[in-house]
Amino acid sequence: VRAPSALAAPSCTMAAAAGAGAAAGAAGPMAKLTIWPQEDMLRLVGLLQVSGLGAVVASCTAMSRQLQAPAQASGRREDSARYLQMVQAQQVLLSLESALSEAAGVTTPSASSSAEAWKSLQTFECSAMTAHGYCYGPDWEVKPGKLVSKKGTWFKTSTQFSWELSDQQRLYLPTGIVVPILQIGRVTAPTELKRHDWVSQHIRVWVKPQIAKMLEARCGTWFVYYPHFEDQGNVLIAIVDSWMKRTTQMSGELEPFEMIYVPKGLPIHLVGEAVTVEEEWEKFRHQHVHLHRKIVLASPPLTMKQDKYDIFVGQGNDRLVLAGR
């Protein structure tokens, strides 16, 4: 008689254990479940009031856990104002605990990741930088995101007349150059507006620093008609009267400020040898471009004015030699 009951006991025990395990498994996830965002709990308590608070706590295990502190405070409140202050203080403490718990899980970045982040920040700063200058508006055709030069003109550091500026304060751009821009605007600086009557026809232009550097790299760059010169390496000697030009265009198409007259016999000292013309905007101006050479002067040219043209008289101390002739 005892044997069957003894044999049945283990089965009952296993069933009870299985049921208990299932209940524990169900209770476990529910205990960890978050029904309402902790940082928004104060608003929920205010909506529920005291009467609704007890009902919600009794209905759900997860909400009971979240609302335990407000429920305890409501049971010993003296008045509604004090009750809300207590609840608010409790919720602030819980929010701080939650923030500290999240912060504890954040790992300290390694040296390599910090270096990569710093490099990315520097790259971003460089990309966000801009350079700005002034252009004479009538010389340009304005198109979306770019300017196209209608004639030889300048990109200047101020609205002063170009002949009042040094080569470092003005950058030459020949006809047909397309300049990508970031922004364009009117001249607003009080110091610029007072310079002369034509300031209103100028525009202020913002470009990427790379564009400004490309224009700066052309400072001291000129073009000559190669058959008019004797090449001695870093020196070109004019064998006939000729021109130094800021572009490969025909001299008859250029304004006086775009070229310098070079008398026969005068040497031009260069940084390096004269090279063939490779710029895309210069190569296809006319059928004689291949006979031109690009040169970079070793020092700024010394000139004298005659009528409206600049006449080359040398570089550096060469002028003194010419004056003694």
Helices and strands as residue ranges (DSSP letters): H 2-32, G 38-40, H 41-59, H 61-66, H 68-75, H 80-104, H 111-128, E 131-136, G 137-139, E 140-143, E 146-149, E 153-156, G 162-164, E 170-173, E 178-180, E 183-185, H 190-193, G 199-201, E 202-207, H 209-216, E 221-225, G 226-228, E 229-231, E 235-238, E 242-245, G 251-253, G 256-258, E 259-262, E 267-269, E 275-276, H 280-283, G 289-291, E 292-296, E 301-306, E 309-315, H 318-323
